[in-house]
């Protein structure tokens, strides 16, 4: 299927999705091989001493960039570790080569490779895989979401107090403290809370019905682009601050009937949104 406009590219989205899935699987094999054959050590840190990057983060992103550039040399690529590679095709790839680096470092089986394809500013295809389990989530805008080929649908939960909610914590100690204070108000209002350690997997868990909702502050486009498409195509709502799309300041994804209640709860109890420079070229989409 082609998408495009008179001023934009004509693109076969099915081909983009197939490329994302194929590349994610190859990167997943690289990560698994690294855990089997190497001692995983911290390569460097990012925002804080606890925000780590391993050599495998970098190696996986290099593999992904190579495969995407070889197949589509005119596309833009935005990656977590390597920044943005410019292109002029109207297609941009948004890549997290290893979402859940601390889990990977410790050998916990909850980390992901996430690859999204964006056309003219809208994410149209995405693939998220969990290397330890081999599970692959895929989605195509307007066509649905799947786990290993099985169609997905969010849980039909209608009351927040019956919802299992995922969240995550930033690496800055001050923001962590504020997030913990917010959690103190959220916990009594929901069924329970889970902290998996990979936003991509949290978002796919909402799509799969393993979670009913997810919220977090401090995320980047590579954390959410593919996962939110999977969740939305499974019937979830996604947004940020009222009237805003998911963004660095706030990302909320939930079954439709509890979305407003969860976001209101987060905002009512004083979560201080992250005020930091927007990542260059960060996708801005209408809230769905």
Backbone torsions as a table, in degrees:
resi	resn	phi	psi	omega
1	UNK	NA	132.9	178.1
2	UNK	-96.8	146.2	170.0
3	UNK	-125.8	156.7	179.2
4	UNK	159.5	177.4	178.4
5	UNK	-143.8	169.6	179.2
6	UNK	-54.7	-29.1	-178.0
7	UNK	-103.9	0.8	-175.3
8	UNK	-122.7	-179.8	-175.1
9	UNK	-78.1	150.7	167.6
10	UNK	-94.6	117.9	-171.0
11	UNK	-131.9	138.0	172.8
12	UNK	-86.3	104.0	-175.1
13	UNK	-68.2	-32.7	176.5
14	UNK	-60.8	-37.7	177.3
15	UNK	-68.1	-38.7	176.3
16	UNK	-61.4	-44.1	-179.5
17	UNK	-64.3	-42.4	179.6
18	UNK	-63.1	-39.5	178.0
19	UNK	-66.4	-41.7	178.1
20	UNK	-61.7	-45.8	-177.9
21	UNK	-65.7	-45.2	-179.1
22	UNK	-62.1	-42.3	-178.5
23	UNK	-70.7	-39.3	178.3
24	UNK	-62.6	-39.7	179.1
25	UNK	-64.1	-40.8	-179.4
26	UNK	-67.0	-41.0	177.4
27	UNK	-64.7	-37.3	177.9
28	UNK	-62.0	-41.6	177.8
29	UNK	-63.2	-38.4	176.9
30	UNK	-61.8	-44.8	179.6
31	UNK	-63.4	-42.9	178.3
32	UNK	-63.5	-41.5	178.2
33	UNK	-62.2	-38.7	178.5
34	UNK	-63.0	-37.6	179.7
35	UNK	-71.9	-31.6	-178.6
36	UNK	-76.9	-33.0	-168.3
37	UNK	-113.2	-8.1	-173.2
38	UNK	-127.8	157.4	166.9
39	UNK	-87.1	116.4	-175.2
40	UNK	-79.6	121.3	179.7
41	UNK	-127.4	160.4	178.3
42	UNK	-73.4	128.1	177.6
43	UNK	-84.0	-51.4	175.0
44	UNK	-160.9	177.6	178.4
45	UNK	-118.4	164.7	-178.0
46	UNK	-112.4	-97.5	-171.6
47	UNK	-72.1	-32.4	-179.1
48	UNK	-147.1	168.7	178.0
49	UNK	-60.7	-19.3	178.7
50	UNK	-93.0	-6.8	-179.5
51	UNK	-93.0	88.9	-165.3
52	UNK	-96.9	157.1	171.5
53	UNK	-129.1	130.6	175.1
54	UNK	-99.4	165.2	175.6
55	UNK	-60.0	-27.4	-179.6
56	UNK	-73.2	-30.6	171.9
57	UNK	-54.7	-50.3	-176.6
58	UNK	-66.4	-43.9	-179.2
59	UNK	-62.9	-41.6	179.8
60	UNK	-65.5	-40.4	179.0
61	UNK	-67.2	-37.9	177.8
62	UNK	-61.8	-40.6	177.2
63	UNK	-62.4	-46.2	-178.0
64	UNK	-62.7	-45.7	179.0
65	UNK	-60.1	-41.5	-179.4
66	UNK	-63.0	-45.0	-177.9
67	UNK	-67.6	-42.2	-179.6
68	UNK	-67.9	-42.8	-179.1
69	UNK	-67.5	-35.7	178.4
70	UNK	-65.9	-39.9	-178.2
71	UNK	-78.4	-35.2	-174.3
72	UNK	-142.0	79.7	-171.8
73	UNK	-66.5	-15.3	-176.8
74	UNK	-97.6	2.3	-178.4
75	UNK	-84.3	153.4	171.1
76	UNK	-82.5	145.4	176.2
77	UNK	-129.4	123.5	173.7
78	UNK	-111.2	115.9	-179.7
79	UNK	-120.5	154.6	-178.4
80	UNK	-63.4	-41.6	-171.9
81	UNK	-92.0	-30.8	-171.6
82	UNK	-109.9	6.2	179.9
83	UNK	72.7	-155.0	-172.7
84	UNK	-106.4	132.7	171.2
85	UNK	-104.3	119.6	-173.4
86	UNK	-72.4	153.7	174.8
87	UNK	-153.3	169.3	-175.9
88	UNK	-128.0	20.1	-176.4
89	UNK	-85.2	-15.9	-172.1
90	UNK	90.1	-3.8	177.8
91	UNK	-108.0	133.7	175.9
92	UNK	-127.9	135.0	175.3
93	UNK	-98.7	134.9	-180.0
94	UNK	-118.5	117.1	-162.9
95	UNK	-125.7	128.8	164.3
96	UNK	-117.3	107.3	-173.8
97	UNK	-73.6	-21.9	-180.0
98	UNK	-156.2	92.7	179.7
99	UNK	-94.3	109.1	-172.9
100	UNK	113.1	42.8	-174.8
101	UNK	-60.7	-40.0	-179.5
102	UNK	-65.1	-39.8	174.0
103	UNK	-58.6	-44.6	178.9
104	UNK	-61.1	-43.9	-179.5
105	UNK	-59.3	-38.9	-177.0
106	UNK	-92.4	-2.4	-179.6
107	UNK	79.9	20.0	176.0
108	UNK	-83.0	134.8	-170.9
109	UNK	-83.9	49.5	178.6
110	UNK	-140.5	79.8	174.2
111	UNK	-146.3	162.3	-168.7
112	UNK	-144.3	158.8	164.3
113	UNK	-109.4	129.8	-176.6
114	UNK	-127.3	126.5	179.6
115	UNK	-135.6	123.3	177.5
116	UNK	-121.2	146.7	175.5
117	UNK	-113.1	127.4	-177.1
118	UNK	-117.1	133.0	178.0
119	UNK	-120.6	121.1	-179.0
120	UNK	50.5	42.4	174.3
121	UNK	86.5	-0.3	179.1
122	UNK	-118.7	128.4	175.5
123	UNK	-69.7	123.2	-175.3
124	UNK	-115.0	-16.5	-179.4
125	UNK	-152.1	146.9	179.8
126	UNK	-155.8	150.0	176.4
127	UNK	-137.7	133.3	176.3
128	UNK	-131.0	127.5	177.5
129	UNK	-126.7	146.2	175.4
130	UNK	-105.9	103.1	-174.0
131	UNK	-55.4	-42.6	-177.1
132	UNK	-63.2	-31.5	-178.9
133	UNK	-98.6	-18.9	-176.6
134	UNK	78.6	2.5	-179.2
135	UNK	-69.8	143.3	179.3
136	UNK	-130.9	118.7	173.7
137	UNK	-98.8	135.3	177.6
138	UNK	-135.9	155.1	177.6
139	UNK	-153.8	148.7	175.7
140	UNK	-130.9	128.3	-175.8
141	UNK	-52.8	123.9	177.6
142	UNK	79.4	-0.2	-175.4
143	UNK	-121.0	-9.3	176.6
144	UNK	116.6	177.1	179.6
145	UNK	-132.8	150.3	-174.4
146	UNK	-141.3	149.4	167.2
147	UNK	-114.7	111.7	-177.7
148	UNK	50.0	40.0	176.1
149	UNK	89.1	-7.7	178.9
150	UNK	-93.0	126.8	-179.3
151	UNK	-60.3	146.6	-176.4
152	UNK	-113.4	150.8	174.4
153	UNK	-148.5	136.3	179.9
154	UNK	-66.7	159.5	175.9
155	UNK	-64.5	144.6	179.7
156	UNK	-85.6	46.8	-178.8
157	UNK	-76.2	137.7	-175.8
158	UNK	-119.7	-8.6	-179.1
159	UNK	-124.7	132.7	-176.8
160	UNK	-61.7	-33.2	-177.6
161	UNK	-71.1	-7.6	175.8
162	UNK	-103.9	8.4	-172.3
163	UNK	-97.3	136.2	169.5
164	UNK	-92.4	119.6	-168.6
165	UNK	-116.0	133.1	174.2
166	UNK	-98.0	152.8	174.5
167	UNK	-153.5	177.9	177.3
168	UNK	-147.8	171.5	-177.1
169	UNK	-128.6	142.2	179.1
170	UNK	-75.5	170.1	-178.3
171	UNK	-91.0	-15.3	177.1
172	UNK	-73.9	127.9	-173.5
173	UNK	-62.4	-38.1	-179.8
174	UNK	-65.4	-44.1	178.6
175	UNK	-68.9	-36.3	176.0
176	UNK	-56.2	-42.1	-179.4
177	UNK	-63.4	-39.7	178.9
178	UNK	-70.3	-36.9	176.5
179	UNK	-64.9	-36.9	177.3
180	UNK	-65.9	-37.3	177.7
181	UNK	-65.4	-41.6	175.7
182	UNK	-61.0	-43.4	-178.9
183	UNK	-58.9	-32.2	178.3
184	UNK	-60.7	-31.1	178.7
185	UNK	-86.5	-30.3	-178.1
186	UNK	-73.6	-43.4	-172.9
187	UNK	-52.3	-44.7	-178.9
188	UNK	-70.5	-12.4	-173.2
189	UNK	-101.0	-4.0	-176.3
190	UNK	-128.9	169.9	178.6
191	UNK	-60.9	-48.3	178.0
192	UNK	-174.2	173.5	-178.2
193	UNK	-127.6	141.9	175.0
194	UNK	-123.4	143.2	174.1
195	UNK	-124.0	100.2	-173.8
196	UNK	-84.6	-36.5	178.2
197	UNK	100.4	10.8	176.9
198	UNK	-148.3	110.3	-177.2
199	UNK	-61.7	-37.2	178.8
200	UNK	-58.8	-44.1	179.5
201	UNK	-70.5	-34.8	175.4
202	UNK	-59.3	-46.9	-177.9
203	UNK	-65.0	-41.1	176.8
204	UNK	-68.1	-30.1	176.4
205	UNK	-65.1	-36.3	175.0
206	UNK	-62.3	-44.3	179.6
207	UNK	-62.0	-35.7	-173.7
208	UNK	-85.8	-12.7	-177.2
209	UNK	88.2	10.4	175.7
210	UNK	-82.3	-21.7	168.7
211	UNK	-130.4	157.5	174.3
212	UNK	-98.3	-20.8	-176.2
213	UNK	-163.4	165.1	179.0
214	UNK	-152.0	141.0	172.1
215	UNK	-142.3	149.2	175.3
216	UNK	-164.8	154.4	170.3
217	UNK	-112.6	155.4	175.0
218	UNK	87.9	9.8	179.6
219	UNK	-79.4	161.4	177.4
220	UNK	-116.6	167.5	-179.3
221	UNK	-55.9	-37.1	-179.5
222	UNK	-68.9	-21.9	177.5
223	UNK	-72.7	-35.2	-168.2
224	UNK	-115.6	-18.2	-166.0
225	UNK	-58.8	-51.2	179.8
226	UNK	-73.1	-42.8	-176.2
227	UNK	-64.5	-39.3	178.7
228	UNK	-67.8	-37.6	176.2
229	UNK	-61.1	-43.6	177.6
230	UNK	-58.8	-46.8	-178.7
231	UNK	-64.5	-45.6	-179.6
232	UNK	-62.4	-42.4	-178.6
233	UNK	-70.6	-15.7	173.1
234	UNK	-91.5	3.1	175.1
235	UNK	105.7	2.9	179.6
236	UNK	-78.7	159.1	168.0
237	UNK	-98.3	147.8	178.4
238	UNK	-138.9	141.1	178.1
239	UNK	-170.4	179.7	176.8
240	UNK	-119.7	-128.3	172.9
241	UNK	-62.7	158.2	-176.5
242	UNK	-50.8	128.0	-179.4
243	UNK	79.3	5.2	-176.8
244	UNK	-118.9	153.5	174.1
245	UNK	-76.2	172.6	171.4
246	UNK	-54.1	138.5	-177.0
247	UNK	-156.4	178.3	-177.2
248	UNK	-60.0	-34.4	-177.4
249	UNK	-70.8	-36.0	179.7
250	UNK	-163.2	133.8	173.5
251	UNK	-129.2	123.6	176.8
252	UNK	-128.7	131.5	176.1
253	UNK	-135.9	130.8	-173.5
254	UNK	-160.0	161.5	167.8
255	UNK	-54.2	141.1	-169.2
256	UNK	-53.5	-39.6	-173.2
257	UNK	-74.1	-13.4	179.9
258	UNK	-115.9	0.8	-176.7
259	UNK	-59.9	-52.1	-177.0
260	UNK	-62.0	-41.5	-178.6
261	UNK	-63.6	-41.1	-179.6
262	UNK	-69.0	-45.6	179.9
263	UNK	-63.7	-41.7	178.0
264	UNK	-60.6	-40.6	179.1
265	UNK	-62.3	-44.3	179.2
266	UNK	-61.2	-44.7	-177.1
267	UNK	-74.0	-36.0	-177.3
268	UNK	-62.9	-35.1	-174.0
269	UNK	-97.5	26.7	160.5
270	UNK	77.7	25.9	174.3
271	UNK	-60.8	127.9	179.2
272	UNK	-87.6	113.5	-175.8
273	UNK	-68.6	153.2	-176.9
274	UNK	-75.3	121.1	175.6
275	UNK	-105.6	99.0	-179.2
276	UNK	-147.9	163.8	-177.8
277	UNK	-58.1	137.8	176.7
278	UNK	-69.4	137.9	176.0
279	UNK	-62.2	137.4	-177.6
280	UNK	-54.9	126.2	177.2
281	UNK	75.2	15.9	-178.5
282	UNK	-56.8	131.1	-176.8
283	UNK	-65.0	135.1	175.3
284	UNK	-119.6	119.1	-176.9
285	UNK	-124.7	155.3	172.8
286	UNK	-64.9	144.4	176.6
287	UNK	-64.5	139.8	-178.3
288	UNK	-115.1	NA	NA
